[in-house]
Amino acid sequence: MNYPVDKKGRYVRIPIPLKRRTISINLIEKHKSFIAWYQRKLGLSNYGLLWLIFCKGMLVAFVVERLILH
């Protein structure tokens, strides 16, 4: 194989594109599809889903606060 060399005859690195971008895009798409599935399963509108997540966050914050301060 012929590897690329510079003017002094040293081997040059070839940049390899990272594949993280496709992994993160796949993760985002899977997350969106899971949220849509969850919303259809519960029969919630966007507004109802927001309230459900808000209440869930309040509950988690309350439990963490109780564990830390008491």
C-alpha positions in Angstrom: 0.0 0.0 0.0 1.1 3.5 -0.7 0.8 5.6 2.4 0.8 9.4 2.1 4.2 11.1 2.9 5.2 14.7 3.3 8.1 16.5 1.6 10.6 15.0 4.0 9.4 11.4 3.5 7.5 11.1 6.8 4.2 9.4 6.9 1.2 11.7 7.2 -1.8 11.0 9.3 -5.1 10.7 7.4 -8.0 12.2 9.4 -10.6 9.6 10.0 -14.2 11.0 10.4 -15.7 10.2 13.8 -18.8 8.1 13.8 -20.2 9.7 17.0 -22.5 12.0 15.0 -24.5 9.0 13.6 -24.7 7.5 17.1 -26.0 10.6 18.7 -28.5 11.2 15.8 -29.7 7.6 16.2 -30.1 8.1 20.0 -32.1 11.3 19.4 -34.3 9.6 16.9 -34.9 6.6 19.2 -35.7 9.0 22.1 -38.2 10.9 19.9 -39.9 7.7 18.8 -40.0 6.4 22.4 -41.7 9.7 23.6 -44.2 9.5 20.7 -45.0 5.8 21.6 -45.4 6.7 25.3 -47.7 9.6 24.4 -49.9 7.4 22.2 -50.0 4.6 24.8 -51.2 7.0 27.5 -53.4 8.9 25.1 -52.0 12.3 26.1 -51.8 15.5 24.2 -48.5 17.5 24.1 -49.8 19.7 26.9 -50.8 16.7 29.0 -47.4 15.1 28.5 -45.6 18.3 29.6 -47.7 18.3 32.8 -46.9 14.7 33.4 -43.1 15.3 33.0 -43.4 18.4 35.2 -45.1 16.5 38.0 -42.5 13.6 37.7 -39.7 16.2 38.0 -41.3 17.7 41.1 -41.7 14.2 42.7 -38.0 13.3 42.0 -36.9 16.7 43.4 -38.9 16.1 46.5 -37.5 12.6 47.1 -33.9 13.8 46.5 -34.5 16.8 48.9 -35.8 14.5 51.6 -32.9 12.1 51.2 -30.3 14.8 51.4 -31.7 17.1 54.0 -33.3 14.6 56.4 
